[in-house]
Amino acid sequence: MNIGERLRYARERARLTGAQIRERTGIGESSLSEFENGKREPSLSQLRMLARAYSRSVSFFMSEGPIPTEIVLWREQPSAGAGAIEVEFLRLCEQYHNLEIWTKEKSPVRLPVADADADKDRFGYPHAEELAKSFLRESQLGDHPAHALLNILEEICGVKVFHLEFEPTGTAASTFSETFGPAILLNSHNCQWRRNHDLAHELFHLLTWRLFRDSGQPDVRAAEATEREENLATCFARHLLMPAEPLRTAVNARMKEGKVRFEDLFDIAREFDVSTESLLWHMHFLYGRSSAQADKTREDIVRAKTLALMFEDRSQAPVPGRPARFHALAIKALRRGEISIGRCAEYLGTSRQQVMKYVEQEAMDNEEIQVAPA
């Protein structure tokens, strides 16, 4: 067990300097250096302070064996505090995993991942499109996938999805851990249609994780996909969120002499819960417009954006701090005595007083439902 090695890893992973740790914990840089170099070990109280500073559990530093690989794949690095956002994301994933273990309700991962032995250099747009169609069939998302995608990924596919605030808003992240499985991080600032696109976009990265990622790479800090991989992810997202035949039916119903009014365009975008920009590009390819007509599509997108203030008032409810299943598992673990009130409050990001409300009501003598005839 090398606590020093794990302490150094956790600090560097959080992108914190010795001076910043001194400010947060009161532990001097010389002491921190001695801890990291294995010259002496921190006391339990010091280890707890360092764990809080690094958004890690104390058990992470006490664990034996190699440090687990942690790759967080960003579409674009956050403009500030990337390290803190990443470790918070990973901490939430670890907590989710702990709750599954404590409640004995580990969700199996059901994702049709791409063949890791395939030639990633030959994986092109037709493959991304077929992967989207395959996922649609297997997950039974229906004609309007955006309305059910988040629930299917969380409840059926075993993907952990969290929302945090960060800038720029037009980015998201994903990771695929050997410990807790696949996970996606979305921006809680974004509107619903933007989060739908980001969710589908990051899903592509999870499905092709072992095809494009090298789990043995030495630098496992925040990663960025290539421009080609990002374009493939966008192609996948379009085909997943806007299946060809349902979209064609929706467009044709509003088409007159080969044209669709802008006000109808916004209706279609709401129907599929996507952006007008994504919709226009998908229509561009679906109806066989040539590459020479791409400038006209771009002009249509600019026009749609100017009309958005008039037609696109898609108000949204606040994004929950934790997934519904995460919350349910935490309450189950609390009621079964697997975690304390304090730990439950920490996991749910709420107060002990709020958690007390979940245990104030005593369990009924019989909390079962008779389904089959007795």
HELIX and SHEET records of a PDB file:
HELIX    1   1 ILE A    3  ARG A   13  1                                  11    
HELIX    2   2 GLY A   18  THR A   25  1                                   8    
HELIX    3   3 GLU A   29  GLU A   36  1                                   8    
HELIX    4   4 LEU A   44  TYR A   54  1                                  11    
HELIX    5   5 VAL A   58  MET A   62  1                                   5    
HELIX    6   6 ALA A   82  THR A  103  1                                  22    
HELIX    7   7 LYS A  120  ARG A  122  5                                   3    
HELIX    8   8 TYR A  125  SER A  139  1                                  15    
HELIX    9   9 PRO A  145  HIS A  147  5                                   3    
HELIX   10  10 LEU A  149  GLU A  155  1                                   7    
HELIX   11  11 GLN A  192  LEU A  207  1                                  16    
HELIX   12  12 TRP A  209  PHE A  212  1                                   4    
HELIX   13  13 GLU A  227  LEU A  241  1                                  15    
HELIX   14  14 ALA A  244  ASN A  252  1                                   9    
HELIX   15  15 PHE A  262  PHE A  272  1                                  11    
HELIX   16  16 THR A  276  LEU A  286  1                                  11    
HELIX   17  17 SER A  291  GLN A  293  5                                   3    
HELIX   18  18 ALA A  294  PHE A  311  1                                  18    
HELIX   19  19 ALA A  324  ARG A  335  1                                  12    
HELIX   20  20 ILE A  341  LEU A  348  1                                   8    
HELIX   21  21 ARG A  352  GLU A  360  1                                   9    
SHEET    1   A 5 LYS A 160  LEU A 164  0                                        
SHEET    2   A 5 GLY A 181  ASN A 187  1                                        
SHEET    3   A 5 ALA A 173  SER A 177 -1                                        
SHEET    4   A 5 LEU A  73  TRP A  74 -1                                        
SHEET    5   A 5 ALA A 223  GLU A 224  1                                        
END                                                                             
